Structure formats: structure tokens, C-alpha cells
Amino acid sequence: MMPVGDGSFYLYLHGDVRKASDTKVGDKVAVEVGFDSGYINGPQHPVPKWFASALEADPEVLKNWEALIPSRKKEVLRYFSRLKSPEAIERNLARVLHVLLGKPGRFMARTWKDGV
């Protein structure tokens, strides 16, 4: 949801959701929000062995990984789960280690500074 500025919000819906709900872009909808007590926060994808080994090998990298907010960790692990080729794994491991060492750089279409 994105704030409009007057106390209301824009809710962006995926095309499949709009189709299923018979809504169009610009339609006004009522939304009910509830608390899910069964929700468990944290990464849903496991830490790949190749990344876990790299974290354990460098205390600075591990410290900066642990300092990341949970949603950023989840984003990184989701990204890693989609890597298929050994070349992609190697390339992305080098990039994440670079930024987690606190060096400025780009990883996952984001500019990183000081390991975060």
C-alpha cells in the first residue's frame, strides 16, 4: 500500500487478483486487515550451504549479515534460491561478499554501503 497523502492509500493488486476480484485500475475497494498470530517472521528459504560456508569463513561478513534487517535477509535468500548455474552462484556470491565486507557496491539492483 502506498500513502496518497490525505490519509488514504493506493493498493496495488496483481493482475490475477484484479481479475479474480473483478476490479480495474482506479476502482475503490474496501479492505479489512487482520493480525495473523500464526505468522512466523524470518527467511522462508534456507541458507544455501555455499553461502553458509562463506559466512562462517569471515567474521566481518557474518557480523554484517546478522545486522541486516529480517526482510533484507529474506530478500537475499529468496534471490539465492532462484540461482541455477554454478556461474550465477559464483558471481552472486562474490557480489554479496563484497558488499557484506562493507565495501560500496551494487547487489540485487541496490547500492550497498557499509555492509547494509
C-alpha positions in Angstrom: 0.0 0.0 0.0 1.2 3.5 -0.8 0.1 6.6 1.1 -1.7 9.2 -1.0 -1.1 12.0 1.4 -4.6 12.6 2.6 -4.9 9.6 4.9 -5.9 7.2 2.2 -3.8 4.7 0.4 -3.3 3.2 -3.1 -3.4 -0.6 -3.0 -1.5 -2.2 -5.9 -3.0 -5.5 -6.9 -1.5 -8.1 -9.2 -3.5 -8.6 -12.4 -4.6 -12.1 -11.4 -6.1 -10.6 -8.2 -7.8 -7.8 -10.0 -9.3 -10.4 -12.5 -10.5 -12.7 -9.7 -12.0 -9.7 -7.8 -13.5 -8.2 -10.9 -11.8 -4.8 -10.2 -10.0 -2.4 -12.5 -7.2 0.0 -12.0 -8.7 3.1 -10.2 -11.6 1.2 -8.6 -12.2 1.9 -5.0 -12.2 -1.1 -2.7 -12.8 -1.8 1.0 -10.0 -3.7 2.7 -10.1 -5.5 6.0 -6.8 -6.0 7.7 -6.3 -8.6 10.5 -3.5 -9.9 12.6 -2.2 -13.4 11.8 -1.0 -14.8 15.1 0.4 -17.9 13.3 2.7 -15.8 11.1 6.4 -16.7 11.7 8.8 -14.0 10.7 12.1 -14.7 9.1 13.5 -16.1 6.0 11.4 -18.7 4.3 14.2 -20.0 2.1 17.1 -21.9 3.8 20.6 -20.5 3.7 22.4 -22.4 0.9 25.4 -24.4 2.0 27.7 -22.4 -0.2 26.6 -19.2 1.4 26.7 -20.6 5.0 30.3 -21.7 4.4 31.2 -18.2 3.2 29.5 -16.6 6.2 31.4 -18.9 8.6 34.7 -18.2 6.9 34.7 -14.5 7.6 33.6 -12.9 10.9 33.1 -9.5 9.3 30.8 -10.9 6.7 28.9 -12.8 9.3 28.6 -9.7 11.5 27.2 -7.6 8.7 24.8 -10.4 7.6 23.4 -10.7 11.1 23.0 -6.9 11.2 20.7 -6.9 8.2 17.0 -6.4 8.9 15.0 -9.6 8.5 13.2 -8.5 5.4 16.6 -7.9 3.6 17.8 -11.3 4.6 14.6 -12.8 3.3 15.0 -11.0 0.0 18.6 -12.2 -0.4 17.8 -15.8 0.4 14.8 -15.7 -2.0 17.1 -14.4 -4.7 19.7 -17.1 -4.0 17.0 -19.8 -4.2 16.5 -18.9 -7.8 20.1 -19.2 -8.9 20.6 -22.3 -11.1 24.0 -22.3 -12.7 27.4 -22.6 -10.9 28.5 -19.5 -12.7 25.5 -17.5 -11.4 26.1 -18.8 -7.9 29.8 -17.9 -8.0 29.1 -14.4 -9.5 26.5 -13.6 -6.9 28.5 -15.0 -4.0 31.3 -12.7 -5.0 29.0 -9.7 -5.1 27.3 -10.4 -1.8 30.6 -11.0 0.0 31.9 -7.7 -1.4 29.1 -5.7 0.0 28.9 -7.6 3.2 32.6 -6.7 3.8 31.4 -3.1 4.0 32.7 -2.2 0.5 30.4 0.0 -1.6 28.9 -1.8 -4.5 25.7 -3.0 -6.2 24.0 -6.2 -5.4 20.4 -7.1 -6.3 19.8 -3.8 -8.1 20.6 -1.9 -4.9 23.5 0.3 -3.8 25.1 -1.0 -0.6 27.2 0.9 1.8 29.0 -0.2 5.0 27.7 -3.8 4.6 24.0 -2.8 4.7 
